[in-house]
Amino acid sequence: MNEIMISLSHDEKTPLYQQIYEHIKGEIIDGRISCGEKLPSTRFLAGYLQVSRSTVELAYEQLVSEGYIEAKPYRGYFVCDVSDLYDLEITLEEEPKTAKKQKPEQRIDFSPNEIDLEHFAFNAWRKVNKNMLSEDSGELFRAGEGAGEPTFREAICNYLYQSRGVVCTPDRIIVGAGNEYLLMLLAQILGEGRTVAMESPTYMQAYQTFCNLGYQVCGIAMDKQGMDVAKLQQEKADIVYVMPSHQFPMGTVMPLKRRMELLKWAEAKDAYIIEDDHDSEFRYKGKPIPSLQGADKKDRVIYLGTFSRSIAPAIRVSYMVLPKHLMKVYRERCSFYASTVPRTQQMALAAFMQEGHFERHLNKMRSIYRKKHDFLMEELKKRNWVRKIYGDNAGMHVLVEVNSKFTDEELRKLALGIGIRIYPLSEYDILGEQKTEYPMILLGYGSLSEEEIKTGLEELDKIIAFF
């Protein structure tokens, strides 16, 4: 949660902190701010409401003392489960007209987009930030290069070559605040009137971004090897967006032969391939899959990567590797844009990588996610409602084909009714076709503990196995 709309009156006798406290308390009791939701920081809310920070702190302290919210070190303030408090208030009313209908508490979220933040390298991150600010800090607050800091781009370049086989130089890398921003920037480089071919089902944030940019988007059905190039040939696309190393949401790994077919198509059509290297860092079986960009000899591949999964979503740092001729266009058309990533953030990340913290963090998280993955797989194999599992041994989610008479959307609603959130495959299908006879759901495990995974599946047993 970023903002809370509160109408404060400076003319009332009620202190401002109490007005803030009463408003937030009412929102929590009414269910408009749900259990587990994070409140804005005291600094942000104070600035937003144009009051002193101590005023907001007083309101938060009162909410904490009464059990409506809790403070978590280094993370902020989160809403508590207040169902018992709510029931108490109802019983104290003389004649309650109607008890407000509460939404079921969302206890477990099998989100494919969440990661494990409990094991983040907080000490190392604090160390690099402290060291960075203690050395020539004044210079760091000057405007930097629009494409990103040279030191940071060099660190990214070295990492991509060593881990992903990406062939580039630092001056071909652009740093930006998220993949969506970089796609918007890319649209200005490539120009208007483009048609983008995307795998279906696909990554919806990218799909919606292309639509908002005014590009035509056509969905291409997938087979076991990824995007069907024969079907691509029938379209008039001049851009292809793919995730060859671990396709989201299907988890498909595109084999070498299909990659070569795609590169030949791009060369013949004078087209571009946008390679989103989604979840490439996390593979739990076999060797890492090299990037498609590393096999490109004709400068047709645009490579996208992000630190949101490998480090933390709040980092909001992504990068794009452009072919040489497109980098020239960028300098002519877009180099006047300031970088959307603070210079201090870039230099902290550069130090985090150069000092070896990033590599150690990745190795640690691979081990943690592998353990969660293996636990989830063992639990799924115990259940007779699981027909088939796709996309395992990589990433932070699996795709499960379910033995049920209901659609995946109906299963989602049933699960939500008992406080469990699952993700239907149909939400990602831009062709509007259900491709399998049985419903399919995404189960993410990145942010869940083994206990939460087990509890969540046991709850799903009640609605899926029963029906």
N, C-alpha and C positions, 0 to 999 in steps of 0.2 A: 504494500500500500504506500503510495507516494503522498497523497493529500487527504485531509479531512476537512470538509466544508463545515465551518462553525461560524454562526453569526454572533459576534460578541458585541455587547452593549457596554460602552464606557460610562453611560449615565446611570445604570442600575447600581443599587447598593451591594448587590452580590459581587464578590471579588472575581476578577477575570479568571484566576486559576480554578475557582469553583465552577464557573460557567463551562470551562473546558472539560473539567472532570465530569460534570453532570451530563454533558453532551455525549462524550465517549462512553460513559457508563450506560446511557440509554441506548446507544447504537449497538453495544455488545449484548445487552439484555434482549433487544428486539431481533437479534440475529443478523443485523445488517453489517456488522463486523464479526466475522466467524472465528471459531476456535482455531488457534494456531496461527492466525494472521499476524503479520508484523506491522507494528505501528510506525509512523514516521519518527525519525530521530528528534530529540528535543531541540537540537539546533535548527533542523529543517522546519519543524512546525512553528517554532518561535519566529523565524524569518517569514514564513508563509502567512502567519496571523498578525505579524507586525506587533509582537509583544516581546517582553524580555524572556530570555531563556529560563531564568529562575521561575517565572510564572508557569511555564510548561512543566518544568521539573516538579514543582509542587503538585500539579494536577496528576502527573504520572505516579508520584510517590503515594498519593492518596489511593489511586487505583490499585497500586501494588499492595498496599497495606490491607485493602479490602478483598484482595484475591481476584480482581477482575483481569489483571495483567501480571506478567512476571518479567523480570529483567534477566537476560542471559548474557554473561560476560562476553565482550567483544562482538556480540551479535545484535543486541538491541532489545526492544520491548515486544513481547508477544502476548496475544490474547489467551487467557486460560479457559478451561471448560467450566462454565458458570451455570450449567443446567440445574445443579442443586440450589444455587443461590436464587435462580429464577423461580424455581418451584416454591422456595421459601417466601418470596415476595408475593406470589399468587395467593398462598394460604393466608397471608397477613391482611389481604384486602378484605373488606367487609362483604361486598357482593360483586365480585369481578364479573363484568358483562360477558366477555368472551376471552378465553385463554388463547393467546396468539399461537398460531401453529408454527412450531419450530422445525427448521430444516434438520434432517438427520446429520449427526456429527460425522464429518469426513475423517475417519480414523487412519486409513491407510491409502496412500496414493501411489499406484504403480506407474508413475509418470516416466516416460522414456526420455524426458528432457532434464530431469534432476540429477545432480551428482552428489557424491559423498563429501561434505564439507567438514565433517568431524575430524578427519585425518589430514586436513590441509597443513602445510608446513608454515604455521604461523610464526614460529621463532625465526626461521630463515627469512621470511618476508619482512618481519619487523627489522631484522638486522640490516638487510640491503637498503631499506628505506632510511633507516637511521644513518647509515654510512653515506648514502647518497646526499642527504641533506646537510651533512656536516662538512662536505667537501665542495667548496665553490658553489654554495646553494643559490646565490644571487643570479648566476648565469642561467641556472635551470629554469628560472621564471621568465626568461625572455622568449619571444616567439621563435619556434624552431622551424624546420623544413616541413613544407606541406605534405610531402610523401612519407615523412617519418624521420626520426633521428638516424643518422648514418650508423652509429654504433649499434643501435637496436636492429636495424635492417641487416647489418652484417651478422649479428647473432642469429637472426631468423634464417638467413641464407645458409649459414653453416649447419644449423639444425636440420633444415629441409634436405640438404644434400646428404648428410650422414644418415638420417632416419627414414627419408622418403624417396631418395634418389632424384630429387628435383634439381634440374640443371638451370641455374640462374646466377645472376650477380646482384649485389645489394642495390644497385641503381635501377633494377627492374622490379623492385618490391614497393608496394604502397601499403601503408598502415592505416587502418580506419577503425571506427567504433562500431564493430559488428558487421557481419556479412551483408545485411540488408543495405547498410550505408554504402558498402563497396559496390554492390550491384547497382545502386542508383548512380554512383560515380561512373561505373562502367558504361551505363546507358548513355551518358554524355560523351564518352569517348567513342562508342560505336555508332552513335547517331540514332535518329528516329526510324520508324517503319520496319523494325525487325520482327521476325517470327521465331519464337523459341520453342523447341521441342523438349518435352520433359517426360521422364518415365512416369508411368501411372501404375500404382499409387506413388506419390511423391512427397517431398518436403514442402509443406504448405506455406511456410513463411516466404520461401523463394518464389513459389507460384503466385502468391498474392502480391509480392513486390513487383514482379514482371507485369502483372495485370494493372497495377497502379501506375506503372511507368508508361502504359499505353501500348505495350508490346502485345502482339498476337501470340497466344500460347496454345499449342496443340499437344495432347497427351498421346504417348506412344506406349502401347501395351508391352509388358515384359514377358520374357520366357525365363527358363532356369538360368540363363547366362546374362540376364540384364535386358537393356533396351534392345528391341528387335530392329536391327538395322534395315532389314528388308521392308518393314513397315515405315521406317524413317524415310526411305527413298521415295515413298509415295507422297510425302508432305513437301511443302515449299519452305521449310525452315532454313534459316541461315545461322542459327545458334542452337547448340544442344547443351542442355544442362544435365549432368550426370554425376553420380556418386559411385565410381567404379570399385573402390576399395571396400566399401561396406554400405550398400544402398539403404537409405531410409525411406520407408519403414520395413522393407522386405528382408534386409540383411544380406542380399545377394552380393557375391564377389564376382566381378566381371573377369572372365578368363582372358588370356593373352590374345587368342584368335579374335574374339569379339572386339577387343581394344584396337587391334590392327584394322579391323573392318571399319570401325568408327573413325580412326585417323585417316584412312583412305577416303572415306566419305567427305570428311572436312576438307581435305586437299582438293578433291574433285569439284566440290561445290563452292570453293573459296569461302568456307564457313568457319565458325569458331566453336570450340568445345569449352564449356565452363566446367572444370573439374572441382567439385566440392569434396574435399577429402574428409568427409564426415567420420568421426570416431576412429580415424586411422591409427591413433596411438594405442588403442586397446584391442589387442588380439591375443587370444588365450590358447591357441593351438596352431602349430606350424610357424613358418617364418612370416615376417611382415610382408604385406603386399606392396610392391613398388608403385609409385605414382604413375598415372597415365602420362603426365607431363614429361617424365623422364624418358619416355619412348617416342616423344614427338620430335621429329627431325625437320618439320616444315613450319614451325612457329604458329601452330593453330590452336594451342591449348592455353587457356587462362586458368590459373590455379588459385583456389580459395582455401584458406585455412583459418583456424581460430584458436584462441587460448581459453575460450569459455568452457570447454569440456575438460581440457587437460589441467587447467588451474582452477578457475572459478568463473561463474557467469557474470559476477559483478565487475570482473576485470574489463569486460567489453572491449577486447582488443582482437581484431582480425587482421589478416594480411592477404594481399593479392599479388600474384606474380604475373606480369604482363609479357607478351612477346615484344621483341625489341621495337617493331614498327608501331605497336600500339602505345608503348611507353613514350615514343616521340609525339604521338597525338595527344597524350595526356599532358606533356609539357607545354604544348602549343595551346591547348584549350582549357586545362583545369589546374595548372600548377599554381594559380593565384589563390586557390582554396587553402585555408589554414587547416592544419591537421585536427581531426576530431578527437584525437587521443592526447591528453595532457603530456607535456614533455617529461614531467616528473614520473608519470606512470610508465612511459616508454623506457626511461633510464633505469628505473627500478627493475623492470622486466629484463632488460639487457643484463644487469648485474646478476639477477636471479639465474639467468641462463649461463652466463660466462663463468660464474663461480661454482657451477655444478649442481646447484640446488634443484633446478628444473628436472634434470636427468634423474636425480635421486628421488624426487617427488613422483615422477612418472613410474619409476620402477616399483615404488611403494604402492601406488594406487593400482597398478596392474595386478599386483598380488592380492590386494583387497577386493578388487572387482572380480578377479578370477574365482576367489573363494565364494563370493556371493553368487556368481554365475553358476558354479558347480552345485551349490546348495539349492538354488532355484530349480535347476535341471533335475536333481534327484527328487525333489518334492513333486514336480510336475509328472515325472514318470510313475508316481504312485497313484495317479488319478485316472480313472477310466473315462472321464470326459475330455481328456486330452488326446486328440486323434494324431496330431503331427505338430512338430516344432520346427520353425524356420529361423534362420539368422542367428543361430547359437555360435558360441566360441569367439565372439567379437562384440564390441560395442557395449551398451548398457541396457539393452532390452532384447526380448525374444518375441517372436510372433507365434501365436498358438492357434491352431485350428481346433475348434470346439465341437464336441458331439452334443448338439442341442437343436431343438426345433425352433428356437428363437433366432432373430437376426442379431448381428453384433450390436446394433444400436439398442435393441430391446434388452440385451444383456447388460449394456452399460447402465441403463436406467434402473434395472433390477439391482445391480451392484451398488449404485449410488444410494438406493433406498436403505441399504444396510451399512452405509458409511465407507464403502470401498470404491475407489475410482479406477476404472480400467479404460482402455482406449480402443475403440472399434476401428478396424482397418478401413472401413468405408469412409471415415473422415478424411482420408488421404487420397481417395480415388477421384482424380480429376476427370476421368472418362465417364464416371457415373455408372460403372458396371460392378456388380458383385462377381468376382472371378472364380469363386469356389462354391461348391455345393453347401459347405458348412460355414458357419460364422467364424471370423478370425479376429482375435484381439491382441493388442500390444500390452506386454507386461514389462515395465521398466523396473530395475532393481538398484540403480545407482545410489539413491539416497536412503534405501531401506536397510534395516538390520536383518539378520537371519530370523530373529524372532518375529519381526514385522512381516517378512515374506511368508513365514509359516502361518501366522495368524490370518493374513490376508487370503491365502489359498484356502484355509479351513472355512473362512466365511463364504468364499466363492463356492465351495462345495455345497453349501446350503441351498443356493439358488440354481446352480448348473446341474449338479448331480441329481437333484430332486426332480427337475423338469426333463 
